[in-house]
Amino acid sequence: MVKCVNKVEIATTLVSRQVIIYLKPPNNAQAFVRFLPSGQESFSMTGQLSAQSSAQSNSSLLQMEWNNFEDCSEITSYSYRIQSNGEVVVDWTDAGLKDMFSNEHLKLKSGQTYTTEVHAVNGGGFTSSGVKSSLIVASEPPALTGVFYRILVVHFLV
């Protein structure tokens, strides 16, 4: 509540809604980001061994989604970037409040790993630490080696 009084004792009182002042960045303990593989051949694995690995054949499009950033005030925006071998492919981009983004017309190289990093920003302007995920682009078929493998199938009768 704020009360203002002028020199002739005329007063005005105003009440505002509750304001939360939070001096910490958003929490990313439960947050995730993952690529959404695209192309004729693509897959995504999740689990303890895979560490959220993905691969795709499309060499011009990267799509990703993120979620579960938490903040006591509110998340006001997200930003992301994409790198490959330490080189920036897409520099920090403001995604607003979107939790999914597509990047088209890229020139991705087959065999390269691409990593995205996402930050959340809260109402106080504090930025969370990054959450990352990686994807491998495999747009070319594997080379034939000429090595012959024989598969032996054994059936057991019970």
N, C-alpha and C positions, 0 to 999 in steps of 0.2 A: 504494500500500500504506500502510495506517495501522496503527501499533502503539500500543496503550494499556497502560500499566503502572501498577498501583496502589501504595500504600505498603508492601504486604507482598510486592512483586515478582511478583505474579500478572499475567501479560501475555496480551493477546488481540491477534491480528493479523488484519486484514481486507483483502481485495483487492477493489477495485471495478472495474467495466468502464471502458473508456476514456471520458473526458469531453472533449468538444470545446468550448472557450470561444471563441466567434467574436464579435468586437465590431463587426461591420458588418451593415448591413441586407441583405435578400435582393437578388439581382441580377435585374433585369428586362430585361436587354439582349435576350434572346430571347423575352420574354413577350409575350403578346397577349391581348386581350379582344375579343369580337365579339358583336353582337346576333344572335339567331336569329329572323329576321323571321317573323311569324305573321299569318294572315288570308287571305282569299280571294285577294288580290293582294299579293304580296310579292316582293322580290328582294334579292339581296346581290351586290355586286361587290367583287372584290379585285384588286389590281394596282397598278402604279406610279401610274396616273392617277386611280384611284378613291379611294385612301387608305382602303380598306375602308368604302365607303358602303353603306348598307342603307336600304330603305324597306318599310313595311308598311301595310295598311289597318286592322288591328285597333287600336282606340282604348282598349282596357282591359287589355292584356297586354303586358309586356315580358319577354323571355327573353334570357339571355346566358350565354356560356361563356368561360372563360379557362384558360390553361395556360402552361407553360415558365418559371415563376419558379424561380430556382435559389438554393440556399443550402448552405453546407458543413455546417452543423449540421442543421437540418431546418425545413421550413415547418410552423408549428403552426396557422395559420389564415389566412383571407382575409377582407377586408372590402370592401364596395362601396357606392357611392352613385349616384344618378341625378339629373341636373340638366337644366333646359331654360332657356335664356336667363339663366343665372346664378341661377335660382331652384331650390331643392331640391325634387325630386319624391319621392324616397326618400332619407332621411338615411342616414348611415353605418350599415351593417348587417353584423353578424358572420355570415359564411357557413360558419364552421367549416372543415373540410377539403374542402367541396364545391367542384367546379370548374364548376358550372352552377347557375343560379338562375332562377326564374320569379317575377314580380311580377304578381299578378292584381288585378282590381277597381280599376284605375287610371282616372283621367279624363284621358286624353291628348287633346290638341287637334290637329286636322288642320292640316297645314302647319308644325307645330313640329318642331324638331330636338331630340332627346333624347340626352344624352351620359352614358355610364356610365364610372366610374373605379374601378379595382380596385387594392388594395394587398395585399401578402403580408407576414405577420408571422412571424419566426423564433423559435426557442427562447429566444434572449436578449431577446426583447421588442422587437427592432428592426424597423421598418416600411420596406418598399421605397418608392420613389417610385411614383407612380401610372401606370397604363397605361390609355389611354382609347380609346373607340370611340363613334361616333354613328349615329343612326338617324332617319329622317324618317317621321312618321306622315302618311299621305295617305288619310284615311277618307272623303273626299268626292270625287266625280268632278269633273274640271275643268269650268269654266263654258264654255258655247259662246260663241264670239266672233262668229259670223256671217261670219268671214273664210273665203273659199273658196280652197283651194289646188289647183292642177292638177299632177298628176304626169305627167311626160313620160318614157316609156320608149323608149330608142333601142336597136335591135339592130344589131350590126355583123356582117356576113358575112365570114368569113375564107376 
